[in-house]
Amino acid sequence: MNVVNLFRGFAEQDPSKTALCFPHTGKRISRGELLHLSHRFALGLSTGGAARGDFALIFIKPGENYHALILALLQQGIIPVFIDPGMGKKNLLNCVREIKPKILIGENILFYLERFFRDDFKSIKIRISKTQTIFPWVHSLASLQKKGEPLPYQELASDETCAILYTSGGTGTPKGVEYNHQIFIQQVELLKEMFHLTENDSDMPGFPLFSMFTLCMGMSSSVPTINVAKPAAVNAKVLVSEILKMKPTFLAGSPAIWAKVGRYCCENKITLPSVKTVAMFGAPVSLRIHEDFKDVLINGTTYTPYGATECLPIANVSGKEILDGFYLKMRKGFGTCLGKVHLGMEVQIFSLNGDDTLGGGPSRPEQWGEICVTGPVMTKKYFKSELKTSQSKFIYQDKIWHRMGDLGYFDQNNNLWFGGRISHRLYVNEQMIAPIPVESLVNFEPQVNRSALVRGAQGPALVIETKHPRALSKKSLQNILQKNIFNIAVENIYTTAHFPVDVRHNIKIDRLQLRRDLMNGKLKEL
């Protein structure tokens, strides 16, 4: 088994069909050219000393050689390791020490960093830069391309490690999630079924690694002009022009990207007729985004697939379903609807103890608890961490289950609902409170950008992100908050101009930092 065989099959069937497009340069790479380039990279890696089972730390921005390089690594059984560029220097160095990579493939700045932290990078034997460097011991991607007969593909066991993806550490310590070839292949199939994708579709992913899935479906992929480390800083005007130029049918990525694109299109009365699907994942998606895209996607709709690095996809719901069926319940504070669990996946809601341990068996419908999942795309362990694995995985009914770390429940129609992270829950008189149902009551009020329920010194406190705090009425907001499904009083309301956010998606509220700001008197009381 080798996941690259999926792409190879399409490339050999129709080598002239476009695989990659670069709207900012106009360059196109065919399937055959991409496969040939991956063979040249594989030969260069092999002659340079790289071998099956070696770890290769990938730290380059998407470009013309990015996908060919990943294909080359995978076909030879070399394990690419992806570390989030926004996790910070301390976490980055910790991950490098943990993984002990033999190969380092990065931007030039990384090799300067290596010189200052030699002990952390002492496992590195092969260094490859995206461009030429001043260091003679660092090869360039151009010099890595070797001519010769293609190497045979490594035939790998289905449970052999395919790649390691580190979580960003936005909700704790970064963890290395181990993917095997079977999981990757199952993900390709589930995503293809979920979004009804065929090789006649084309995509423009806001998250570059996602295009590895679509290339393995036979789709063509356009590489947009996006800084993957700062999705919220995307230039919506440029991205929209690239979408109109390339006419993709499928868009995917962080809601931070598509929130700006949807708003820009609405304000400028622009429609995106080629787009059938906008899939947003990795962070909560506001109702406003679905509303914005309602008139923008004249031939499609938005989707919010639910999952995590450890398990994706799990469930899915369309913007049309939300606006037509779940909108009022979401605004009235019942949580965020995640839709139906995808065929082949299993989800149960387990009750929670105050110390974060799981209670008894699965909860009844409409009873809050932790979302736990099992199925063919669930990863089995974290790299070199039995402790982290044991904290997130458990056995139930002879199956391994993963704790998502999210609060949720099933309604009477088997729709899955989300209420926030378990680390963000509050307790009032021993009653567990999920934050999102309370926050959604006020998020559509004028001058409220968004809100966050946190634990204050005197009970639950609501913090509102707004640029116009004087336009808000505390009494009016308190009256609205009284209608929450938990029947708790929220007396204390604070405001701030900007919420701290996570490093990966630039949109998740960093509630722990927000609470520290509250306790340190940095927020204004309304």
Backbone torsions as a table, in degrees:
resi	resn	phi	psi	omega
1	MET	NA	137.4	173.6
2	ASN	-154.3	123.0	-174.4
3	VAL	-60.0	-26.7	-178.7
4	VAL	-65.7	-20.6	177.8
5	ASN	-60.6	-24.9	177.5
6	LEU	-63.1	-50.9	178.8
7	PHE	-68.2	-41.3	-177.7
8	ARG	-57.7	-38.3	179.3
9	GLY	-60.8	-43.6	178.3
10	PHE	-68.2	-39.2	-178.4
11	ALA	-65.3	-39.3	-179.8
12	GLU	-75.2	-29.1	179.3
13	GLN	-71.0	-42.5	-178.7
14	ASP	-146.4	79.3	-174.0
15	PRO	-66.5	-20.3	-176.2
16	SER	-84.0	-14.3	-178.5
17	LYS	-68.2	141.6	-178.0
18	THR	-64.8	132.2	175.8
19	ALA	-101.9	-45.7	-176.1
20	LEU	-129.9	141.9	175.6
21	CYS	-127.4	146.6	178.0
22	PHE	-125.9	93.4	-173.3
23	PRO	-59.4	-29.4	-177.7
24	HIS	-75.1	-20.2	177.7
25	THR	-115.8	-18.8	-178.0
26	GLY	84.3	-0.3	-177.8
27	LYS	-75.1	144.6	175.4
28	ARG	-127.1	142.7	178.1
29	ILE	-123.2	126.2	-179.2
30	SER	-78.2	167.6	176.9
31	ARG	-58.7	-45.4	-179.1
32	GLY	-63.1	-40.7	178.5
33	GLU	-65.6	-39.7	179.5
34	LEU	-66.6	-42.0	178.5
35	LEU	-64.8	-42.0	179.3
36	HIS	-63.6	-42.2	179.1
37	LEU	-64.8	-37.8	178.4
38	SER	-65.1	-35.5	176.9
39	HIS	-64.6	-39.6	179.4
40	ARG	-66.5	-39.4	176.4
41	PHE	-65.5	-41.7	-179.7
42	ALA	-60.7	-40.9	178.9
43	LEU	-66.3	-40.1	178.0
44	GLY	-65.6	-40.1	177.7
45	LEU	-64.0	-43.8	-177.7
46	SER	-65.5	-46.8	-180.0
47	THR	-68.0	-21.8	178.5
48	GLY	-85.6	-2.5	175.1
49	GLY	108.4	0.5	178.7
50	ALA	-79.7	143.4	-176.5
51	ALA	-144.1	165.3	179.0
52	ARG	-51.5	133.0	178.6
53	GLY	92.3	-11.2	176.6
54	ASP	-71.6	149.5	176.2
55	PHE	-96.4	132.2	178.1
56	ALA	-120.4	113.7	179.2
57	LEU	-79.1	119.3	-176.7
58	ILE	-101.8	121.0	-177.3
59	PHE	-143.3	49.7	179.0
60	ILE	-122.1	152.3	177.5
61	LYS	-76.8	151.8	179.6
62	PRO	-58.7	138.2	179.1
63	GLY	-160.4	-165.0	-173.9
64	GLU	-67.7	-23.9	-178.0
65	ASN	-101.2	-6.7	-171.2
66	TYR	-58.2	-54.0	-173.9
67	HIS	-69.3	-38.1	178.3
68	ALA	-63.2	-38.1	179.5
69	LEU	-65.1	-44.3	179.1
70	ILE	-63.5	-43.4	178.0
71	LEU	-60.1	-40.3	179.9
72	ALA	-63.3	-44.0	179.0
73	LEU	-61.5	-48.5	-176.6
74	LEU	-64.5	-40.4	-176.6
75	GLN	-67.5	-23.9	179.4
76	GLN	-99.1	5.5	178.2
77	GLY	74.1	14.0	173.2
78	ILE	-81.7	135.8	-168.8
79	ILE	-96.8	107.8	176.0
80	PRO	-71.7	139.5	178.4
81	VAL	-117.9	121.9	-177.5
82	PHE	-108.1	119.9	179.6
83	ILE	-112.6	131.4	-177.7
84	ASP	-60.6	125.5	-176.9
85	PRO	-67.1	-14.7	-177.7
86	GLY	-99.0	8.1	-173.5
87	MET	-77.1	-11.4	178.2
88	GLY	95.1	157.2	-174.0
89	LYS	-62.9	-42.2	-177.0
90	LYS	-62.5	-49.2	179.9
91	ASN	-65.5	-37.9	178.6
92	LEU	-59.1	-49.2	-178.7
93	LEU	-65.4	-36.3	176.4
94	ASN	-61.5	-42.2	179.5
95	CYS	-65.7	-40.7	179.3
96	VAL	-62.6	-43.5	178.9
97	ARG	-63.2	-36.1	-178.2
98	GLU	-71.6	-44.6	-173.5
99	ILE	-79.8	-30.5	-177.8
100	LYS	51.7	59.4	-177.3
101	PRO	-69.0	148.0	175.3
102	LYS	-88.8	-28.4	-173.9
103	ILE	-119.3	134.8	177.2
104	LEU	-122.0	117.4	179.3
105	ILE	-120.0	111.8	-172.3
106	GLY	-154.8	178.7	172.4
107	GLU	-71.9	161.2	-175.9
108	ASN	-55.2	-37.1	-175.3
109	ILE	-61.1	-27.7	-178.3
110	LEU	-66.4	-30.2	-178.2
111	PHE	-79.5	-22.5	170.0
112	TYR	-72.3	-41.4	177.8
113	LEU	-61.0	-39.2	-179.1
114	GLU	-60.3	-36.1	-178.3
115	ARG	-65.5	-28.2	179.8
116	PHE	-86.1	-20.3	-176.9
117	PHE	-128.5	58.0	-173.4
118	ARG	-62.6	-36.2	-179.2
119	ASP	-63.8	-36.0	-179.1
120	ASP	-70.8	-29.0	-176.5
121	PHE	-105.8	17.7	-172.7
122	LYS	-67.8	-15.0	178.5
123	SER	-77.8	-14.8	-174.4
124	ILE	-70.1	127.8	176.6
125	LYS	-115.9	-26.7	-177.7
126	ILE	-125.1	124.6	-177.1
127	ARG	-120.3	128.2	-177.8
128	ILE	-133.1	125.0	179.4
129	SER	-102.8	151.5	177.5
130	LYS	-61.7	-35.0	177.6
131	THR	-128.8	-179.6	179.7
132	GLN	-68.8	144.3	178.7
133	THR	-122.7	172.5	177.3
134	ILE	-83.1	-9.6	-178.3
135	PHE	-87.9	120.7	-176.8
136	PRO	-66.9	-20.6	-178.5
137	TRP	-88.2	1.6	178.8
138	VAL	-107.0	122.1	178.4
139	HIS	-84.4	154.0	173.5
140	SER	-96.0	160.0	176.5
141	LEU	-60.4	-34.9	179.6
142	ALA	-62.6	-42.0	-178.8
143	SER	-74.2	-16.2	-179.5
144	LEU	-75.3	-20.7	-177.9
145	GLN	-75.8	111.9	-178.2
146	LYS	-111.1	141.4	177.4
147	LYS	-89.3	146.5	179.2
148	GLY	153.3	-179.2	178.6
149	GLU	-67.4	136.8	179.4
150	PRO	-58.8	139.9	176.6
151	LEU	-72.8	148.2	175.2
152	PRO	-65.6	146.0	178.1
153	TYR	-71.0	142.5	175.2
154	GLN	-73.6	127.8	173.9
155	GLU	-91.5	115.9	-169.2
156	LEU	-111.8	156.3	175.2
157	ALA	-69.2	150.3	-176.6
158	SER	-62.1	-28.4	-179.1
159	ASP	-99.1	10.6	178.1
160	GLU	-74.7	141.4	-176.4
161	THR	-61.2	128.8	-178.8
162	CYS	-98.3	-43.4	-178.4
163	ALA	-160.9	162.0	173.8
164	ILE	-124.8	123.8	179.3
165	LEU	-113.5	119.3	178.3
166	TYR	-84.7	134.1	172.3
167	THR	-68.1	160.5	-172.3
168	SER	-74.5	-20.2	-175.3
169	GLY	83.8	10.5	-179.5
170	GLY	-64.6	-25.7	178.3
171	THR	-119.4	26.3	179.9
172	GLY	150.4	-160.2	179.3
173	THR	-73.3	135.5	177.3
174	PRO	-57.5	139.9	-178.7
175	LYS	-125.3	139.5	178.7
176	GLY	-86.4	110.9	-177.8
177	VAL	-90.7	121.9	-177.8
178	GLU	-87.4	121.6	173.9
179	TYR	-104.4	136.3	169.8
180	ASN	-107.3	173.3	-174.3
181	HIS	-65.9	-35.5	-179.7
182	GLN	-64.0	-42.7	-180.0
183	ILE	-63.2	-43.7	-179.4
184	PHE	-61.3	-44.1	-179.6
185	ILE	-64.7	-40.8	177.8
186	GLN	-64.1	-38.2	178.2
187	GLN	-63.4	-42.5	177.8
188	VAL	-56.9	-45.7	-178.0
189	GLU	-67.4	-44.0	-178.7
190	LEU	-65.8	-42.0	179.2
191	LEU	-66.8	-37.0	178.1
192	LYS	-63.5	-41.9	178.5
193	GLU	-69.2	-43.0	-174.8
194	MET	-61.2	-40.5	-175.6
195	PHE	-109.1	9.4	176.3
196	HIS	54.3	48.8	-176.5
197	LEU	-91.2	143.6	175.8
198	THR	-132.8	175.2	-179.9
199	GLU	-70.7	-7.2	176.0
200	ASN	-85.1	-8.4	177.3
201	ASP	-85.6	164.8	176.0
202	SER	-140.0	150.5	-176.2
203	ASP	-128.8	164.8	172.9
204	MET	-139.7	92.9	-173.4
205	PRO	-84.0	135.4	173.8
206	GLY	-78.1	-12.3	177.3
207	PHE	-120.3	108.3	-167.0
208	PRO	-57.2	-35.3	-177.2
209	LEU	-65.8	-21.9	-178.8
210	PHE	-63.9	-27.8	-179.2
211	SER	-68.5	-17.0	174.0
212	MET	-65.1	-33.9	175.0
213	PHE	-64.9	-49.1	-173.7
214	THR	-71.2	-32.5	174.5
215	LEU	-62.3	-35.5	178.7
216	CYS	-76.8	-5.8	172.1
217	MET	-97.9	-1.2	-178.4
218	GLY	87.0	6.9	-179.5
219	MET	-80.5	159.8	170.1
220	SER	-94.2	150.3	-174.4
221	SER	-131.1	130.8	175.5
222	SER	-98.8	133.1	-178.5
223	VAL	-93.8	108.9	-174.7
224	PRO	-78.7	166.1	176.8
225	THR	-85.8	88.6	-177.0
226	ILE	-139.0	137.6	170.6
227	ASN	-83.8	104.9	-173.2
228	VAL	-64.0	-21.6	179.2
229	ALA	-79.5	-20.2	-178.3
230	LYS	-136.4	72.3	-176.6
231	PRO	-61.1	-30.4	-178.9
232	ALA	-70.3	-14.5	-179.3
233	ALA	-91.9	10.9	-177.5
234	VAL	-60.0	142.8	175.0
235	ASN	-87.5	102.8	-174.2
236	ALA	-61.4	-37.0	-179.0
237	LYS	-61.9	-45.0	-179.8
238	VAL	-66.0	-45.1	-177.7
239	LEU	-64.5	-42.1	179.2
240	VAL	-62.7	-40.3	178.8
241	SER	-64.0	-35.5	178.4
242	GLU	-70.3	-36.8	177.2
243	ILE	-64.6	-45.1	179.5
244	LEU	-64.1	-33.0	-179.1
245	LYS	-74.9	-44.8	-173.2
246	MET	-90.0	-20.1	177.2
247	LYS	56.7	50.7	176.2
248	PRO	-70.3	155.2	175.8
249	THR	-97.6	-17.0	-173.4
250	PHE	-133.3	124.8	175.7
251	LEU	-118.8	143.7	-178.9
252	ALA	-149.6	153.9	176.9
253	GLY	145.6	-167.9	-177.1
254	SER	-65.3	140.9	174.7
255	PRO	-60.9	-19.4	177.2
256	ALA	-62.6	-33.9	178.0
257	ILE	-72.6	-52.6	-170.6
258	TRP	-75.7	-21.1	173.5
259	ALA	-63.3	-42.4	179.7
260	LYS	-71.0	-38.1	179.6
261	VAL	-66.1	-45.8	179.7
262	GLY	-61.7	-42.8	-179.8
263	ARG	-66.3	-41.4	179.7
264	TYR	-62.5	-44.0	-179.9
265	CYS	-63.8	-40.9	179.4
266	CYS	-63.7	-46.2	-177.5
267	GLU	-66.5	-27.1	-177.8
268	ASN	-109.3	11.2	177.1
269	LYS	52.3	48.4	179.7
270	ILE	-105.7	136.2	173.1
271	THR	-110.9	157.7	179.8
272	LEU	-119.7	79.7	-171.0
273	PRO	-65.3	-24.9	-178.0
274	SER	-77.0	-22.8	-170.0
275	VAL	-81.8	122.7	175.8
276	LYS	-96.0	-28.4	-173.5
277	THR	-142.3	131.7	166.4
278	VAL	-118.2	106.8	-178.6
279	ALA	-98.6	120.7	-177.7
280	MET	-115.0	129.9	-176.0
281	PHE	-148.3	165.1	175.6
282	GLY	98.5	-16.3	-178.5
283	ALA	-159.7	157.8	178.5
284	PRO	-57.4	141.3	-179.6
285	VAL	-109.6	122.5	-177.5
286	SER	-75.5	156.3	177.2
287	LEU	-61.4	-28.9	-179.2
288	ARG	-61.1	-36.2	-179.8
289	ILE	-65.3	-44.9	177.4
290	HIS	-60.5	-40.9	179.8
291	GLU	-64.9	-41.7	179.8
292	ASP	-61.3	-43.2	-175.7
293	PHE	-79.1	-9.8	-178.2
294	LYS	-56.6	-41.8	-179.4
295	ASP	-96.3	-10.1	-179.8
296	VAL	-83.1	-40.5	-178.7
297	LEU	-93.2	84.7	-175.3
298	ILE	-74.3	-14.5	177.8
299	ASN	-125.1	21.2	-177.8
300	GLY	-162.9	-164.2	179.8
301	THR	-155.0	171.8	175.5
302	THR	-87.1	159.9	174.7
303	TYR	-140.8	148.8	176.4
304	THR	-126.2	79.9	176.7
305	PRO	-64.9	139.0	-179.0
306	TYR	-103.8	136.0	177.3
307	GLY	176.5	-164.6	179.2
308	ALA	-154.8	171.1	177.9
309	THR	-54.4	-34.9	-177.3
310	GLU	-78.5	-15.3	-175.3
311	CYS	-165.0	108.7	-176.2
312	LEU	-153.8	131.3	0.1
313	PRO	-94.3	162.3	179.8
314	ILE	-117.2	-53.0	-178.6
315	ALA	-140.8	169.4	-178.4
316	ASN	-157.0	147.4	175.1
317	VAL	-147.2	145.0	-179.5
318	SER	-92.7	157.0	175.5
319	GLY	-61.7	-34.6	178.4
320	LYS	-63.3	-43.3	178.1
321	GLU	-62.8	-40.3	-179.6
322	ILE	-65.2	-49.3	-176.2
323	LEU	-69.2	-32.3	-178.1
324	ASP	-86.6	-27.6	-172.0
325	GLY	-126.5	-33.4	-172.5
326	PHE	-110.9	-4.8	-172.8
327	TYR	-54.4	-51.8	-175.0
328	LEU	-65.1	-41.8	179.5
329	LYS	-64.3	-36.9	178.8
330	MET	-68.3	-41.2	178.5
331	ARG	-69.3	-28.7	-179.6
332	LYS	-84.5	2.2	170.9
333	GLY	93.2	35.1	177.0
334	PHE	-98.8	2.2	-179.3
335	GLY	109.9	-168.7	178.0
336	THR	-108.5	124.0	-179.1
337	CYS	-76.1	129.7	179.1
338	LEU	-103.7	-5.0	177.6
339	GLY	85.5	-161.3	-177.8
340	LYS	-84.9	145.9	175.3
341	VAL	-69.4	135.3	-175.8
342	HIS	-69.7	145.9	-179.4
343	LEU	-55.5	130.6	-179.5
344	GLY	100.8	-19.9	177.3
345	MET	-99.9	152.5	177.3
346	GLU	-124.8	135.3	178.1
347	VAL	-130.1	136.3	172.9
348	GLN	-130.7	150.9	175.7
349	ILE	-105.0	117.9	-179.3
350	PHE	-104.9	139.7	177.4
351	SER	-66.9	155.8	-175.6
352	LEU	-118.3	139.9	169.8
353	ASN	-89.4	164.4	-178.2
354	GLY	-62.7	-21.8	-179.1
355	ASP	-94.7	16.9	177.8
356	ASP	77.7	0.0	174.7
357	THR	-78.6	156.5	179.7
358	LEU	-78.3	146.8	177.5
359	GLY	-84.1	-134.8	-177.9
360	GLY	-76.9	-148.1	-178.4
361	GLY	-71.8	-169.0	-177.8
362	PRO	-57.5	145.4	-178.2
363	SER	-79.1	163.8	176.4
364	ARG	-76.5	163.1	175.4
365	PRO	-54.9	141.8	178.3
366	GLU	67.2	17.7	174.5
367	GLN	-108.1	125.9	-177.5
368	TRP	-69.2	146.6	175.2
369	GLY	-173.0	-164.1	178.7
370	GLU	-93.4	135.4	177.2
371	ILE	-75.1	123.3	177.9
372	CYS	-125.7	145.7	-169.2
373	VAL	-141.0	150.2	171.2
374	THR	-143.1	158.8	-179.5
375	GLY	154.3	-179.6	-172.2
376	PRO	-67.4	-18.3	-179.5
377	VAL	-105.1	12.1	178.0
378	MET	-83.4	125.3	176.6
379	THR	-73.3	148.8	-171.0
380	LYS	-91.2	-24.8	-175.5
381	LYS	-160.3	167.3	172.3
382	TYR	-98.2	150.6	-177.2
383	PHE	-66.0	125.5	175.3
384	LYS	50.9	37.7	179.5
385	SER	-147.7	89.0	175.8
386	GLU	-66.1	-32.0	-179.2
387	LEU	-66.1	-51.3	-179.7
388	LYS	-63.0	-37.0	178.3
389	THR	-64.2	-45.7	-178.8
390	SER	-66.9	-26.8	178.7
391	GLN	-75.4	-24.7	-175.5
392	SER	-109.0	-18.0	-177.7
393	LYS	-116.2	146.8	176.3
394	PHE	-152.8	162.2	-179.7
395	ILE	-99.0	131.0	174.7
396	TYR	-146.4	127.3	-178.2
397	GLN	51.7	45.9	175.8
398	ASP	62.8	21.7	176.9
399	LYS	-126.6	150.2	174.2
400	ILE	-84.6	129.1	179.7
401	TRP	-116.1	151.2	177.3
402	HIS	-111.8	131.8	175.0
403	ARG	-83.2	118.9	-177.0
404	MET	-75.8	-19.2	-176.8
405	GLY	76.7	15.7	-177.9
406	ASP	-117.1	145.3	173.7
407	LEU	-84.8	138.2	179.2
408	GLY	-165.1	178.2	174.7
409	TYR	-159.2	164.0	172.4
410	PHE	-102.4	137.0	173.8
411	ASP	-85.6	-177.7	-176.0
412	GLN	-65.8	-17.2	-179.9
413	ASN	-103.0	17.6	178.6
414	ASN	64.3	25.2	169.9
415	ASN	-85.5	136.6	179.6
416	LEU	-88.1	135.3	-179.8
417	TRP	-122.0	150.2	-175.5
418	PHE	-120.0	141.3	-178.0
419	GLY	-128.7	4.6	-179.7
420	GLY	124.7	176.6	177.5
421	ARG	-76.9	148.2	179.4
422	ILE	-66.2	-27.7	178.8
423	SER	-72.0	-11.4	-179.5
424	HIS	-104.7	1.3	-179.6
425	ARG	-71.1	156.1	178.7
426	LEU	-120.4	161.2	173.5
427	TYR	-124.1	129.2	175.7
428	VAL	-127.3	116.2	-176.1
429	ASN	51.9	45.4	178.1
430	GLU	67.7	5.8	176.2
431	GLN	-93.8	129.8	179.4
432	MET	-77.2	131.5	-179.0
433	ILE	-116.1	124.5	173.0
434	ALA	-87.6	132.8	-171.8
435	PRO	-71.0	-40.1	-171.9
436	ILE	-62.0	-40.2	177.7
437	PRO	-59.6	-32.5	178.8
438	VAL	-76.0	-43.8	-177.5
439	GLU	-63.8	-37.0	-175.3
440	SER	-65.4	-17.3	178.2
441	LEU	-65.7	-29.4	-175.1
442	VAL	-113.1	-7.2	-173.1
443	ASN	-65.6	-17.2	178.8
444	PHE	-101.7	6.9	177.1
445	GLU	-72.1	146.7	177.8
446	PRO	-55.0	139.1	178.1
447	GLN	74.4	0.2	175.8
448	VAL	-97.1	116.3	175.9
449	ASN	-77.7	-52.0	174.3
450	ARG	-165.7	174.5	-176.1
451	SER	-143.2	165.8	179.1
452	ALA	-145.9	127.0	176.3
453	LEU	-90.4	121.4	-179.3
454	VAL	-131.8	166.6	179.1
455	ARG	-83.3	117.0	178.7
456	GLY	-97.5	-179.2	-179.1
457	ALA	-68.1	-25.9	-177.3
458	GLN	-123.8	42.1	178.7
459	GLY	105.1	-168.8	-177.9
460	PRO	-60.1	136.9	177.7
461	ALA	-129.1	138.7	178.6
462	LEU	-105.5	127.0	176.9
463	VAL	-108.0	130.0	-177.7
464	ILE	-112.4	130.8	174.4
465	GLU	-88.0	116.2	-178.0
466	THR	-155.4	149.5	174.3
467	LYS	-96.5	-4.8	-177.5
468	HIS	-133.9	66.8	-177.3
469	PRO	-60.7	-29.6	-178.1
470	ARG	-69.9	-17.1	179.5
471	ALA	-84.0	-4.0	-179.3
472	LEU	-95.2	142.6	176.5
473	SER	-105.6	116.8	-178.7
474	LYS	-62.1	-43.6	-178.3
475	LYS	-63.5	-41.8	178.9
476	SER	-63.1	-42.4	179.2
477	LEU	-65.8	-39.8	178.7
478	GLN	-63.3	-38.4	178.2
479	ASN	-63.7	-39.5	178.7
480	ILE	-66.8	-41.8	-177.7
481	LEU	-66.9	-21.9	179.2
482	GLN	-63.0	-18.6	-176.4
483	LYS	-86.0	10.4	-176.8
484	ASN	-67.2	149.8	-173.3
485	ILE	-69.2	-13.4	-179.3
486	PHE	-93.2	-6.1	179.6
487	ASN	56.9	43.1	176.7
488	ILE	-109.1	155.0	177.6
489	ALA	-93.6	134.1	175.9
490	VAL	-117.6	95.1	-174.5
491	GLU	-87.5	-32.8	-171.6
492	ASN	-99.2	122.3	-179.0
493	ILE	-126.9	132.0	-178.2
494	TYR	-126.4	161.9	179.3
495	THR	-131.2	155.1	174.0
496	THR	-152.5	153.8	-178.4
497	ALA	-76.1	-32.3	-177.4
498	HIS	-144.0	133.6	174.1
499	PHE	-82.5	144.7	168.1
500	PRO	-69.3	142.1	-175.8
501	VAL	-128.9	169.2	-179.1
502	ASP	-71.6	163.5	-175.1
503	VAL	-82.0	-27.1	-174.1
504	ARG	-82.0	-55.7	-173.5
505	HIS	-98.3	-11.3	179.4
506	ASN	58.9	27.0	-177.9
507	ILE	-140.9	-25.9	176.2
508	LYS	-68.0	133.6	178.9
509	ILE	-73.6	128.1	174.5
510	ASP	-82.1	87.2	-172.1
511	ARG	-70.3	-30.0	178.9
512	LEU	-66.7	-42.4	176.3
513	GLN	-66.6	-37.9	179.5
514	LEU	-62.5	-40.6	178.5
515	ARG	-67.3	-37.1	176.7
516	ARG	-62.5	-41.6	177.8
517	ASP	-61.9	-40.1	179.2
518	LEU	-63.5	-48.3	-177.0
519	MET	-68.4	-24.2	179.3
520	ASN	-92.1	8.2	175.6
521	GLY	72.8	23.7	-177.9
522	LYS	-88.4	-7.4	-178.6
523	LEU	-105.2	151.4	-179.0
524	LYS	-90.9	131.5	177.7
525	GLU	-81.2	135.5	-179.3
526	LEU	-77.4	NA	NA
